[in-house]
Amino acid sequence: MSLATITSLRRGLQEWAQRPGNVKFLRDDQEAQLRRGLSDPARRAQAQVAGWMLGTWHLGHGMHRLLDGDAAGFDEVRQGQALRRASLLARLAAPDSKRGRRGEKVRLPFSLQHGAWTALLGLALHDPGAERLYDWLGELPDVAFSEKDRLPFFTRELLALRAGRRVNRSSRLGLYEEVLQHWSGDERLLARALVDALDWHLQQARGSGADFDDPSCRLYPLEVLALQNVRRWLELPAPKVDHPLMHGNLARLRPPTPWPQHELVRRLERLG
């Protein structure tokens, strides 16, 4: 089932990346909106939204290029990641983004799902500008997460491990609880738990699940690559995960150049 699902998702990403309406709306229109918003303080909120949407375009289109073997697609992927991360940090810096007191309903400046995708992509891609986002997510209280927030809760716990803190095992982790259970144990059991997580990834991406309902996340094993990089950061062995998502270009190719700089990203970063 995995290979058939991957083929179907790849075809869907190709159609999404080549659809003229997406090229116009997500790329051309959003870049124009972002430039207008960055030039007019009264339109800063529109700039943040346009930065996220333009970043979504570049992430998805770059992934499509990588699937076709174009390693230069990494620059577009990283441009998209930087735009979305800068968009979230700009929202985080806005005056009305204050968090409630502990135990109260948490007011979030953006969705937990958007934060989790951006943090996991940052860890997987070695985003040099994401530390402030990691800090913010890592400090969110339990009350911020519902039973449906499996991936965001897992992201927070992975960031806790990266920071040397103890994890909070909870039913809200879903199948990711087993991943964390084997963090310090047998690497083969950890690898097995990650295979199960990638099976769930494909199931969610193929259906209507929210965890991977994003063009850049459907075929990219971001949760496993992020975990492997965190373990390398901590000088722990990275488990070898035998799954079809780990055998494709998205997991195997490496960026041929340093992290790219982009004029719109630099301007959007100044809002954060």
N, C-alpha and C positions, 0 to 999 in steps of 0.2 A: 504493500500500500504506500510506503514512504516514497518510492521512486515515482509512482504514478502521481502522487500528490505534489511532489516537487516539480514534475514536468508541467502540471496544470498551473501551479503557482508561478512558475517561470514564464509561461505563456501569458498569464494575466499581467505580470509586471511589464513584459514587453509591450503589450497592448496599451497599458497605462502610460508608459514612457513615450510611446509614439503617437498617442492620441492628440490630434491638432488642438482640440479644446483645452487639454491640460497644458500644452506648450504655451498657449496664449494666456490662459488664466493663471496658472501656477507659476510660470516663469516670467513671461513678458509683463503681464499686468501687475504682478506682485513686486517685481523689481521697480517698476515705475512708482507704485504706491509707497514702497520703502524709501525711495529717493525723495519723494515729496514729504513724507513724514519726518525724515531726518533733517530736512531743511526748514521745517515749520514746527516750533515747539507745541503749538496747539494740536498737532496731529501725531504726537508721540505714541499714543495708544494704537493708532492705525499702523505706525511703523513697527511696533512690537508684533502685531498680528501678521503683517506682511512679511516680516523677517522669518517667522515660524513657517509660513506657507511656502515662501521661496526656498527655505532650507529643506522643507519636505520634498520639493521638486528635485533639488540637487542631490539629496540623499538617495531618493528612489531612482533617478536617472543614472547616477553614478553606479549604483548597485547593478543596474541593467548593463552598463558598460563592462563592469567587472565580470559578470556572468558570461559575457561574450569574449572574455580573455584580454580585455583592454586594461592593463594595469594602471594606465593614466587616469582611469575612472576613480582611483583613490583620491586624487586631488579634488574632484567634484564631490565625492562622498564627504571628505573632511570639510570642504567649504559649507556643505549643507549642515553638517553637525555643528560647526562654529556659528552659523546663523541661528540655528534653533537654540543652542546653548546661550548665545548672547541675548536672544529674545526672552528667554526665561529669566535670566539674570536682570534684565532691564525691568521686567515685571516685579521681580523680587525687590528691586531698589525703589519702586514707586512708593509714595507716601502712604497710600491706602492698603499696603500689603502686610500690615502688622498682624502678628499671630495673637490669638487669644491666650488667656492665662491657662496654666496647666490644669487639666481636668475639664476645661470648657471645650465646646465645639471649636475645632481649629479652622480658622479662615485661611484658605490657601490662595495664593496669587495665580496659580495655574493648576491643572489637574495632576493628580498623583501619577496617572498613566504617562503623561507628557514628561514629568520629572524622571520617572523610572526609565523610559526609553532613552532620554538624553544622557542620564548618568551611566547606564549600561553601555550605550554606544561610546560614551567618553572613555570608559574603562577599556572597552574592546579595541578602540582606535588610538588609545594613548593621547587623548585630547589634553593639550597643555593648559587650557584655560578653564577647566571644569572643576577645580578644587573648591571654589566657593559654593557651587551647586552640591558637591558631595557633602560639604560641611552642613549645609542647610537640610538636606534630606536625612543625613545621619542623626540630626538632632530632633527630628519630628517625634512627638510622643505617640504612644500606642493608640490614643483616642483618635488620631488622624486617619487610621486605617479601618476599613470595614472588612467583613469576611470575604468580599469579592476582590480585595486589593492584594491578591497573591503576589503578583510580580513586583509591585511597589514595596511590599513588606520584605520580600526577599532582597530587593535592592538595598533597602536600609540595613538589613543584617549583613549583607556582603560588605557594605561600607564600614560597618562596625568592626568586622574582622580585619579589614584593611587598616583601620585605625588602632587595632590592638585591644578592642573592647570585647566583652562577652556578648554572645548573641542571645536573643530572646526567642526561644522556641515557642511557637504558637500555632494553633489550628488555622490561623489566617494565612500561614505559609502554604497550605495545601500540599501538593507533592514536593514542593521545595523544602519541606521540613526534613525529608529523608536526605536530601543533598547536604543540608547543614549537619545532620546527624552523623554523617560519614566524613566530615571535614577533617577530623584529626585521626581517623581510623584507616582501615584498609583502602588503599587507592583503587583497587578493583571494585569495591562496593561503591565508592564515590563515582567512579566512571559509569557504573551500572545505573546509579541514580540519575546521572546526567543524561544518559541515553533515554531513560524514561521521561525526563524533562523535555528533551527534544522531540520525542513522540507526541507529547502534549502540545508542544510548540506547533507542530504541523497540524495537529487536530484543531487547534484554535485558529491558525492561519487559514485553514481550508474552510472552516465554518464561519460563524458569526461571533466568535469569541473576541472580547475586547483586548486581551493581553497583547496580541500581535497584529492588531488592526491598523497597520501603518505600512506604506510601501517599502520602507527601509528595513522593516523588522520581519517580514513574512518569511524570507528565505535566509536571512542572516542569523546565525546562531549566537546572537549577541550575549545571551546569558552565560553560555559556556565559555566563550572567548573572554568575557569580562572576568569570570571566576578564575580561569587559567592565568590571566594577567595579574590578578590580585595575589594568587599563590606565588607567582614569580616575584612579585613585589616583596612578599614576605619571605622569600628564599625557601619556599616549599616546592616540592615536585608538582608539576602540572599533570593531571591525569590525562591519559590518552583515551579519547572518546571515539568509539567506532560507531558512527552513525552517518547516513547519507548526507546530512547537512554539513558534516565536517569534512567531507571528501570533495566538495565543489570548490570553484574558484573563490567564492566569497570567504571561505575559511582558510584556504591554502595560500592565496596570493598575499604578498606583502608590499607596502608602499615603496616605490623606488626612490622617493624624494622626501626631504624633511616636511614638516607640517607647513602647508602653504599659507600665505598672507593674502588677504583680499580687502579691497578698499571699503566695501559695504560692511563687512564684518567689523573692521576697525571702528567705523563710525557708529555702528549699532552697539558695540562694546562700551562706548563712552556714555551710553544711557544707563549702564549698569554700575 
